[in-house]
Amino acid sequence: MPDSPAPLPVISVAVADPLLAAELQLPLLTDPTVPGFTHWLVLTNDRLELRELAPDAPGPVYVDFLSGTAAHRRRFGGGRQQPLARAVGLKGNATLSVIDATAGLGGDAFVLVGLGCTVRLVERSPIIAALLRDGLRRAMQDPVIGPLVKEHLSLCIADSRDFLQRLDETQRPEVVYLDPMYPPRRKTALAGKEMRLLRQVAGADPDAPALLDAALTCARRRVVVKRPRRAPTLIGPPPTLHIIAPNTRFDVYLLQRG
Protein backbone atom coordinates (compact mmCIF):
# COMPACT_ATOMS: atom_id res chain seq x y z
CA MET A 1 0.00 0.00 0.00
CA PRO A 2 1.21 3.55 -0.65
CA ASP A 3 2.32 5.68 2.26
CA SER A 4 0.69 8.83 0.90
CA PRO A 5 -3.07 9.46 1.12
CA ALA A 6 -5.16 8.49 -1.90
CA PRO A 7 -6.61 11.28 -4.05
CA LEU A 8 -9.67 12.80 -2.45
CA PRO A 9 -13.08 12.52 -4.11
CA VAL A 10 -13.89 15.34 -6.50
CA ILE A 11 -15.67 17.73 -4.16
CA SER A 12 -15.65 21.49 -3.86
CA VAL A 13 -16.35 23.13 -0.53
CA ALA A 14 -17.29 26.77 -0.06
CA VAL A 15 -17.57 28.67 3.21
CA ALA A 16 -20.23 31.16 4.24
CA ASP A 17 -18.16 32.93 6.92
CA PRO A 18 -15.43 35.35 5.68
CA LEU A 19 -12.99 34.73 8.53
CA LEU A 20 -13.29 30.96 8.29
CA ALA A 21 -13.01 31.08 4.51
CA ALA A 22 -9.73 32.95 4.84
CA GLU A 23 -8.44 30.57 7.50
CA LEU A 24 -9.27 27.44 5.48
CA GLN A 25 -8.30 29.08 2.18
CA LEU A 26 -11.62 28.11 0.64
CA PRO A 27 -13.96 30.19 -1.56
CA LEU A 28 -16.39 32.53 0.19
CA LEU A 29 -19.97 31.81 -0.85
CA THR A 30 -23.09 33.49 0.53
CA ASP A 31 -25.60 31.96 -1.92
CA PRO A 32 -25.73 28.14 -1.94
CA THR A 33 -27.62 28.11 -5.25
CA VAL A 34 -24.53 29.24 -7.13
CA PRO A 35 -23.44 26.25 -9.25
CA GLY A 36 -20.04 24.61 -9.00
CA PHE A 37 -19.92 23.58 -5.34
CA THR A 38 -20.79 20.26 -3.73
CA HIS A 39 -20.62 21.29 -0.05
CA TRP A 40 -21.16 24.42 2.00
CA LEU A 41 -19.62 25.14 5.41
CA VAL A 42 -22.05 27.38 7.27
CA LEU A 43 -21.76 29.07 10.66
CA THR A 44 -25.33 29.38 11.96
CA ASN A 45 -26.40 31.11 15.16
CA ASP A 46 -25.92 27.80 16.97
CA ARG A 47 -23.07 25.87 15.35
CA LEU A 48 -20.82 25.19 12.39
CA GLU A 49 -22.43 22.84 9.84
CA LEU A 50 -21.22 21.13 6.69
CA ARG A 51 -24.04 20.79 4.21
CA GLU A 52 -24.11 18.74 1.05
CA LEU A 53 -25.73 20.74 -1.75
CA ALA A 54 -27.22 17.91 -3.81
CA PRO A 55 -31.04 18.00 -4.13
CA ASP A 56 -31.42 14.69 -2.28
CA ALA A 57 -28.65 15.36 0.25
CA PRO A 58 -29.07 14.29 3.89
CA GLY A 59 -29.19 16.85 6.67
CA PRO A 60 -26.16 18.84 7.84
CA VAL A 61 -23.27 17.28 9.70
CA TYR A 62 -21.87 18.95 12.81
CA VAL A 63 -20.17 18.02 16.06
CA ASP A 64 -22.41 17.92 19.12
CA PHE A 65 -21.08 16.68 22.45
CA LEU A 66 -24.07 18.01 24.40
CA SER A 67 -27.02 16.02 23.07
CA GLY A 68 -27.98 13.23 20.70
CA THR A 69 -25.70 10.22 20.37
CA ALA A 70 -22.85 11.70 22.41
CA ALA A 71 -25.05 12.44 25.42
CA HIS A 72 -26.72 9.03 25.20
CA ARG A 73 -23.38 7.21 25.07
CA ARG A 74 -22.10 9.23 28.02
CA ARG A 75 -25.11 8.31 30.16
CA PHE A 76 -25.97 4.81 28.98
CA GLY A 77 -22.91 3.49 27.15
CA GLY A 78 -22.00 0.92 29.79
CA GLY A 79 -19.26 2.75 31.65
CA ARG A 80 -15.93 0.97 31.98
CA GLN A 81 -17.49 -2.35 31.04
CA GLN A 82 -18.21 -1.26 27.45
CA PRO A 83 -15.96 -2.69 24.71
CA LEU A 84 -14.20 0.62 24.00
CA ALA A 85 -13.17 1.02 27.64
CA ARG A 86 -11.94 -2.56 27.87
CA ALA A 87 -10.03 -2.16 24.61
CA VAL A 88 -7.99 0.82 25.84
CA GLY A 89 -7.36 -0.93 29.17
CA LEU A 90 -9.42 1.05 31.67
CA LYS A 91 -9.48 -0.85 34.96
CA GLY A 92 -10.65 0.15 38.40
CA ASN A 93 -10.20 3.85 38.99
CA ALA A 94 -7.15 4.17 36.72
CA THR A 95 -6.90 7.03 34.24
CA LEU A 96 -5.09 6.95 30.89
CA SER A 97 -3.51 9.36 28.46
CA VAL A 98 -4.76 8.70 24.93
CA ILE A 99 -4.03 10.11 21.50
CA ASP A 100 -6.92 9.64 19.10
CA ALA A 101 -4.88 9.80 15.89
CA THR A 102 -7.88 9.60 13.55
CA ALA A 103 -10.18 12.01 15.36
CA GLY A 104 -13.03 12.30 12.84
CA LEU A 105 -16.01 13.82 14.62
CA GLY A 106 -14.68 12.93 18.08
CA GLY A 107 -17.37 10.53 19.29
CA ASP A 108 -15.15 7.83 20.78
CA ALA A 109 -12.74 10.38 22.25
CA PHE A 110 -15.60 12.06 24.10
CA VAL A 111 -16.67 8.71 25.55
CA LEU A 112 -13.12 8.09 26.77
CA VAL A 113 -12.94 11.53 28.39
CA GLY A 114 -16.20 10.79 30.19
CA LEU A 115 -14.60 7.61 31.54
CA GLY A 116 -11.61 9.44 32.97
CA CYS A 117 -9.09 9.57 30.12
CA THR A 118 -7.21 12.61 28.90
CA VAL A 119 -7.43 12.61 25.10
CA ARG A 120 -5.58 14.53 22.42
CA LEU A 121 -7.47 14.59 19.14
CA VAL A 122 -5.35 14.67 15.99
CA GLU A 123 -7.12 15.40 12.69
CA ARG A 124 -5.45 16.13 9.36
CA SER A 125 -8.48 17.45 7.46
CA PRO A 126 -8.82 21.20 8.16
CA ILE A 127 -12.53 21.07 7.37
CA ILE A 128 -13.27 18.24 9.80
CA ALA A 129 -10.99 19.89 12.36
CA ALA A 130 -13.03 23.10 12.04
CA LEU A 131 -16.20 21.14 12.85
CA LEU A 132 -14.45 19.53 15.81
CA ARG A 133 -13.15 22.83 17.11
CA ASP A 134 -16.64 24.32 16.98
CA GLY A 135 -18.07 21.34 18.85
CA LEU A 136 -15.39 21.65 21.52
CA ARG A 137 -16.03 25.39 21.86
CA ARG A 138 -19.73 24.83 22.49
CA ALA A 139 -19.07 21.94 24.86
CA MET A 140 -16.70 24.08 26.93
CA GLN A 141 -19.50 26.58 27.51
CA ASP A 142 -21.74 23.95 29.09
CA PRO A 143 -21.84 24.15 32.91
CA VAL A 144 -21.93 20.35 33.32
CA ILE A 145 -19.40 18.97 30.86
CA GLY A 146 -17.50 22.19 30.12
CA PRO A 147 -14.85 21.80 32.86
CA LEU A 148 -14.28 18.16 31.87
CA VAL A 149 -13.78 19.02 28.20
CA LYS A 150 -11.50 21.98 28.96
CA GLU A 151 -9.21 19.89 31.13
CA HIS A 152 -9.18 16.56 29.34
CA LEU A 153 -9.89 17.02 25.61
CA SER A 154 -7.73 18.96 23.16
CA LEU A 155 -7.33 19.20 19.38
CA CYS A 156 -4.31 19.33 17.11
CA ILE A 157 -4.54 19.76 13.32
CA ALA A 158 -1.76 17.62 11.89
CA ASP A 159 -0.87 14.50 9.96
CA SER A 160 -0.90 11.86 12.69
CA ARG A 161 2.11 9.93 11.47
CA ASP A 162 4.27 13.03 11.61
CA PHE A 163 2.69 14.10 14.91
CA LEU A 164 3.39 10.78 16.59
CA GLN A 165 6.94 10.56 15.28
CA ARG A 166 7.81 14.01 16.56
CA LEU A 167 6.55 13.56 20.10
CA ASP A 168 9.09 13.92 22.85
CA GLU A 169 9.49 10.94 25.16
CA THR A 170 7.66 12.81 27.93
CA GLN A 171 4.66 13.48 25.64
CA ARG A 172 4.09 9.92 24.50
CA PRO A 173 0.66 8.61 25.53
CA GLU A 174 -0.14 5.36 27.21
CA VAL A 175 -2.58 4.51 24.42
CA VAL A 176 -2.83 5.43 20.75
CA TYR A 177 -6.32 4.92 19.34
CA LEU A 178 -6.90 4.48 15.61
CA ASP A 179 -10.21 4.42 13.77
CA PRO A 180 -9.19 4.44 10.10
CA MET A 181 -11.79 4.79 7.40
CA TYR A 182 -13.87 1.64 7.16
CA PRO A 183 -13.68 -0.39 3.94
CA PRO A 184 -16.42 0.55 1.45
CA ARG A 185 -19.67 -1.25 2.10
CA ARG A 186 -20.50 -4.15 -0.19
CA LYS A 187 -24.20 -4.02 0.67
CA THR A 188 -26.50 -1.62 -1.10
CA ALA A 189 -27.45 0.34 2.04
CA LEU A 190 -25.75 3.69 2.31
CA ALA A 191 -23.48 4.43 5.23
CA GLY A 192 -24.66 7.03 7.75
CA LYS A 193 -24.38 10.64 6.68
CA GLU A 194 -21.45 11.29 9.02
CA MET A 195 -19.45 8.41 7.54
CA ARG A 196 -20.33 9.50 4.01
CA LEU A 197 -19.14 13.00 4.78
CA LEU A 198 -15.87 11.82 6.33
CA ARG A 199 -15.18 9.69 3.27
CA GLN A 200 -16.05 12.55 0.90
CA VAL A 201 -13.95 15.17 2.68
CA ALA A 202 -11.01 13.13 3.96
CA GLY A 203 -10.90 10.28 1.45
CA ALA A 204 -9.83 6.74 2.24
CA ASP A 205 -6.96 5.82 4.56
CA PRO A 206 -4.50 3.83 2.42
CA ASP A 207 -1.73 4.95 4.77
CA ALA A 208 -3.39 3.25 7.76
CA PRO A 209 -0.67 0.53 7.98
CA ALA A 210 2.01 3.22 8.15
CA LEU A 211 0.00 5.01 10.83
CA LEU A 212 -0.24 1.75 12.78
CA ASP A 213 3.54 1.42 12.60
CA ALA A 214 3.99 4.97 13.94
CA ALA A 215 1.47 4.28 16.71
CA LEU A 216 3.25 1.09 17.78
CA THR A 217 6.49 3.04 18.06
CA CYS A 218 4.91 5.90 20.01
CA ALA A 219 2.46 4.34 22.49
CA ARG A 220 3.76 3.30 25.90
CA ARG A 221 1.22 0.59 26.71
CA ARG A 222 -1.04 -0.32 23.83
CA VAL A 223 -2.46 0.58 20.43
CA VAL A 224 -6.15 0.04 19.70
CA VAL A 225 -7.54 -0.15 16.17
CA LYS A 226 -11.29 0.02 15.63
CA ARG A 227 -12.54 -2.06 12.70
CA PRO A 228 -15.80 -3.41 11.32
CA ARG A 229 -16.38 -6.76 12.96
CA ARG A 230 -15.61 -8.83 9.85
CA ALA A 231 -12.97 -6.57 8.30
CA PRO A 232 -9.39 -7.81 8.00
CA THR A 233 -6.77 -6.53 10.40
CA LEU A 234 -4.47 -3.79 9.19
CA ILE A 235 -1.30 -4.89 7.44
CA GLY A 236 1.40 -5.25 10.07
CA PRO A 237 2.03 -7.34 13.16
CA PRO A 238 -0.92 -9.38 14.41
CA PRO A 239 -2.99 -7.96 17.27
CA THR A 240 -2.47 -9.38 20.74
CA LEU A 241 -6.20 -9.74 21.32
CA HIS A 242 -9.60 -8.69 20.03
CA ILE A 243 -12.52 -7.05 21.84
CA ILE A 244 -15.75 -7.84 20.00
CA ALA A 245 -18.86 -5.67 19.91
CA PRO A 246 -22.05 -6.38 17.89
CA ASN A 247 -20.88 -4.57 14.75
CA THR A 248 -17.36 -3.54 15.70
CA ARG A 249 -14.06 -5.16 16.59
CA PHE A 250 -11.23 -3.58 18.53
CA ASP A 251 -7.82 -4.98 17.62
CA VAL A 252 -5.53 -4.49 20.62
CA TYR A 253 -1.73 -4.45 20.40
CA LEU A 254 -0.13 -4.80 23.82
CA LEU A 255 3.38 -3.36 24.06
CA GLN A 256 6.28 -4.48 26.17
CA ARG A 257 8.84 -1.74 26.54
CA GLY A 258 12.28 -2.55 27.84
N, C-alpha and C positions, 0 to 999 in steps of 0.2 A: 504494500500500500504506500502511496506517496505521503511524504511528511508535511506537505503544504495543503491548506484547505482546498477542497474542490471549488470550481466556479460556482458562484451563487446563482440562484434562479434569476431570470430576467424580470426584475421588479424595479419600480421607480417610486421612491418615497418623497413626498413633499411635506413641509412643516408649516403650520398655521401661525406659529409664534415667531416673531422676528429674532429675538435673542437666541432661542433654541435653534432656529434655522442657521444662524451664524455659527453657533457652537458646533453643530453637527455637520456644517458645510453642506447643507441640503437646500434645495430650492424653497423659497418662500411662496406659499400659495394660500390665498384667502378664499378662493372659490373652488370647491371640490368638483364642480361640473366641468372645469377646464380639462380637455382631453390630454392624454399623454402620461398620466400617473396611475399607478396601481394601488397605492396606499397613501394615507394622509395621517400625519401625527398632529393631534389636536390637543391643546391645553384648554379644557373646559373650566368652569367655575369650581369644579370639584376635583379634577384629576387629569392626568395625561393619558390619552387614549391613542391607540393605533387602529385606524379603521381601514378596512379593505374597501375599495371603491367599486367593485363589480356589482352589477344590479342584484345578484342573488347572494351577496356576501353575508357572512354571519355578523353578529354584533361586534362591537369594539372589544379590543383586548387591552387590559390594564392590570396593574399590580395592586392587589387589595389584601392587606394583612389584617384588616379590621373586621371583615364580615365574610360571608360566603364560605367557600371551601376551607380557607385558612383558619377562620374562627372555629369551624366545626372540627377540623383536625386537632386544633389546640385543646378543645374541650373534651372530645370524644374519641380521639385517635388511639387510645390504648396505653398512653403513658410510656413508661420504659419497657413495657412488655411488647410493644408493637415491633414489627420486623425491622423497621428503619433503626430504632434505638438499639436493638440487639446486634444489628449489623455493624454499627460504629463502635460497639463495645461499652455501652452505658450500663454500669452495674452499681447497685446500691445508691449511695449519694454522691458518687464520683462525678466530676465535671471533666469535659474534654475540650481541647482546642481543635477546631476543624477548619480546613479550607475547602469550600465548595468550588471546585475548579471549573465547573460547567454550570454557572449560576442559573441561567434561564430566567424564569419569573420568580425564583426564590422560594417556592413552596416548601421543599424539603428542608432548606436551611432554616426557615422560620419555625418548623416543627422542632428541629434540633435545639434552637435557641430556647424555645419553650420548655425543653426538657433539661436545660441547664448548661448547654454547650455555648462556647463563644465561637462564632462563625465569621470567617472572612469570605465574602462572595467575590469571585473573579469572573468577569464577563468580557468577552472580546468584541461583541457587537455593540457599537455606540448607541444604536437605536434601542436595543433591549436594555442596555445599561441605563438609558434615560428613563425608561419605564420603571425599572427597579428603583432608581434614585427617587423618583416621584413617590412610589409606594412607601419607601423608607421615610421620606419626609413627612408624609401624612401619618404614618404609624407613630413617629416620634412625638406627634402632637397629641396623641391619645393619652388620657390620664392613667389608664390601666396598663397598657403594654408599652407606652412610650419610654419609660425608664429602662425597661428590659431591652428594647431595641437599640436605644442609644448606647448602652453599655456593652452589648454582646453581639451586635450585628453590624458589619461594615462592608463597604463595596469598593472594589478596585476595578478599573477598566484596563484590561491588559490581556495579552495572549498568555494563557495559563502555563504553557510549557516554559516560556521565558520567565514568567513570574516565579514559578516553582524553582527553576534552576538558579535564580539570582538570590534566593532567600539566604540570609545569614543563618548560621547554625542556631542562634538564639531565637530566630523567628519561625523555625520549622514547626509545623503543627503535629499533634499526636495522630490525627487522622486526615487523610485527603479523600474527599468524596467526589466521585465522578458519575455523571448522568449523561453520557454522550447521546447524540441523536439516535432515536430508535430506528431500526431498519424499516424501510417502507412497508406498509401493510400489504399483504397479499389478498386480503379479503376486500370486498367491494365497499364496505362501510368506510366513510371518511373518518379520519382522526379528528379529535376535538379541535375547536378553533384555535386554542392556545398552541397546540402542537403544530397545527398547520402554519400558524404565523411564525413560530420559531424556525420551522424548516424553510419557509419562504425568505425570511430575513437573514438567517444565519447560515443556511445551507446545511449540507450533511457534515459529518465529522470523520472524514477519512483519516485524519491524523490522530484518532483516538488511541491506537496502539502506542504511538510516540508519547502521547500525554500520559498513558498508563506507566510507561517507562520512567518519565519524569516524576510522577507521583510516587512510585516505588522507591526512587532515590531520595525523595524529600521527606516523606512521612516518617514519624518516629515509631509509631506502633502498628498502624494498619492502613490499607487502602481499601475503599469500598466502591464497587462499580455497580450501578443500578442497570438492570437489563430487563427486557420482556422475558417472561418466564421461560419460553421455549427458544429464545435467541441463543446463538453460539456465544461463548466467552470471547473476549477481545484477544487478538493475537498477542502472545506473550507467555509468560510463565503461568502455569495453572493456578487457579485460586486455591486457597487453603481449605475453604469451606463455603457453603451456600446457605443463605437464609431465604426461604421460599414464602412468598405471599400469594394470594389468589391469582393475580395477573402479572406479578413482578418477581424478579429474582435478584438478590443482592449477592454478588460475588465478592468474597472477603479474602484479602491477601494479608496474612499475619506476618509481621516483620520481626526479625531477630537481629538486633544491632549489637555489635561487639563492644 
